[in-house]
Amino acid sequence: MLEGKTFMEIFQIGGFTMYILVLCSFLSITILLERLLYYRKLSKTKRAEFMAGIARAVKSGNIDKAIDTCKDTLAPFAAVICSGLERFRQRDKEISNAMEREITIETAKLERFTGIVGTIGNTAVYIGLFGTVLGIIRAFHDIAAAGAGGMSIVIGGVAEALICTATGLFVAIPAVIAFNYFAKRVESFIIDMELSASELSDMIGRK
């Protein structure tokens, strides 16, 4: 049924929904690559080593040096610690609130664009099914217009229409996997930020 057809011919058989699915796939792949590079950049600094350096600076009373270290570090937990150190002379509650706000800000940055991938993963299959339904309707319309039918004609039309379903699955499955990966990475970053904030609170409390 599809033997001998080029990729573009098969693509055109799927109808306009194929263009939507290609756009979804392009967005999903672009966001995946952007987030992978972003997370990799943020993961270069090890939290334990960073906090050990901050602890030494706080213990020696060199808060400015600790703040400079935070500003030179791209990791999200560095921004959280920086927000706490900038309020070093304030009350513990104010320091804690500042770090909690920074965790919220950094989490929003980490989750940027990931919702789009999740939406694509949830809807691409249905977009493909929509294209399939339109293809089946078109196949039966062609049969009625031709005044002839038969199982071979119906099966051929349905097979061509199912191209949209297959494409929808092809787009949705990687998007769902990518979204789950994003969620896991963001969760890991949040844990690091919360642990770092807790450690700084303990350091300040002992001063």
N, C-alpha and C positions, 0 to 999 in steps of 0.2 A: 504493500500500500504506500509506503514511504520510500521504497527502494529507488535509487537513482535520482532522488531529489537532493538539491544542494541545501546547505544550512539556511540560506536566505529564503529559499522556497518553503522549507518547513516552518521558518519563522513567520512568513506571511500567511501561512495556513492558519496559524493560531489567532490571527486577528489583532485588533488594537490592544487587547489585554496583554499581549506579549511585550509591547512597548512599556507598559506600566511595570511589568515584572522585571524587565531589563533595567529600568530606572531604579527599582527597589534593590536589585542586586548590586548596581553601581554604588548606591548610597551605603549599603551594608558593608561592602568591601572597603570603601573609602574610610568609613568610620572605624572599622576593624583595624586597618593599618595605622590610622592616626592614634587610636587609643593604645595600641601595642607599643608604638614608639614613645608615647607619653608616659605610660606606666613603666617602661624600661628606663626612661630617663630619671624617673622619681625613685626607682629602686636601687640606684647605684650606691647610695649611702646605707650602711648597716645601722640599724637603730641602737643596738647594744654599744657599738663603738662610739656613736655620736653622743649618747647619753653619758657615757663614761667621761668624755671630754667636757660635757656641760657640768657634770658633778665636780670635776676638779676645779673648773673655773668658779663655780658657786662657792665651793668650800674655801677657796682662796680669797673670795670677796671680789673677784674680777668679773663683775656682771657685764660690763661693756664688751669684754672679750667674748663672753658667752653669747651675747646678742649678735655680735659680728659673725660668730661661727654659724649661728642660725640663719642669718641673712645670706651667707655664702653657700648654704645647703638647700638643694631644691626639694628635698623630701617633704611631704605634708606635715609630718610630725615636727619638723624644724620650725615651720610657721606657727604651729601650736605652742611650742616651747618659747618662741620669740614673743608671742603675745603675752605669755605669762611673765617672762623676764622683764618686759617693758613696764610692768606694774609691780616690780619686785618689792617696793616699799609700801605698797598698799595692803589692805586687809586680805586675808586668805580667801574670803568669799569672793571678793572682786577679782582676784587672780583666777580663781576657779571658773567664774562666769566668763571671763575673757577667753580662757582656753576652750571652754565649751562652745562659745560662739565661733571661734576659729575652726574648731572641728566641723561644725555645720557648714562653714564657708568652704573648707577644703573638700568636704564630702560632695558638695554640689559641683565643684570643679571636676572631681573624679568621675562623677556620674554624667557629666555633660555628653550629650549625643547618644548615650547608651539606650535611652528610652526609644529612640528612633529604630534602633536595631531590634529591640524587643517587639515593637509594633509591626515591623516587617515580618519577623518570625511568626507572629500570631495571625497576620492577615494575608500573607502571600499565598497560602494554600487556598483561601477562599476566593482570592482574585483569580487564581488558576481555575477553580471550579466554576466561577462566573463565566470565564472564557469558554470552558467546556460546554456549559449549558447553551451559550450563544451559538457555539459551533454545531451542537446537535439540532438546535432549532433551524439553523441555516441548512443543515443536511436534509432535514425533513421537508423544508420549504423547496429545496431543489428537486427532491423526489416528486413532490406534488406538482411542481411546475413542469417537470418532464413527463408527467403522466405515466411513469414507470417506477417500479420498486424492486423489491427482491432483497434477500438477506445480504448478498454481497455488497449491494449499494449502501445499505444501512450500516453494516459493519465498517465499511470503508470510511463513511462519514464520521462515525463515532470514534474510530481510531485516530483520525486526523484531529478531531475535537479534543481528544484526551492529551494532545500535545501541551495544552495549556495547564492541565492538572500536573503533568510531569514537570513542567517548568516551574510551577508554583512550589512543588515539593523541593525541587533543586535549589530554589531561592530560600525557602523557609528553613530547611534543616540546618544549613550553616549559620543562618542568622540566630536561631535558637541556641545553638552551641556557643556562638560568640557572646550572646547576651548572658548566658549562664557563667561563662568565663569572666566577663566583666564584673558580674555580681560578686564572684568569689574574690577577685582582685581588690575590689572596693572594700569588701568586708575585711580583708587582710590589712589594708591601709588604715581603716578605722580602728582596728585593734591596736595597731602600732601607735596611732595618735592618742588613744585612750590610755595605753600603758605609759607612754611618755608623759602625758599630763599628770598621771597619778604619781610617777616618780618625781617629777618636779615639785609637786605639792609636798611630798615627803621631805625633799631637800630643803624647801623653804621653811617647813615646819620645824626642822632641826636647827635652823639658824638662830 
